[in-house]
């Protein structure tokens, strides 16, 4: 079964959740961060039939909006 696990960073496509990136995988568990559905954890043996490799490039990480620092108000 070890040959069926995907390496960290592999791009995959799931039938239900769409495109995603493998965050970690082992013979027992696989964690995938999907573009539109967030991070999901699966039992590896149960999800392998629903996954296929994708040729796409990993998406760029989105940066959080930054707020400008304001000077403290003194009275």
Secondary structure, DSSP 8 states (H G I E B T S, - for coil): -GGGS--TT-EEEETTTEEEEEEEE-SSEEEEEETTTEEEEEEHHHHGGGEEE--S-------------------
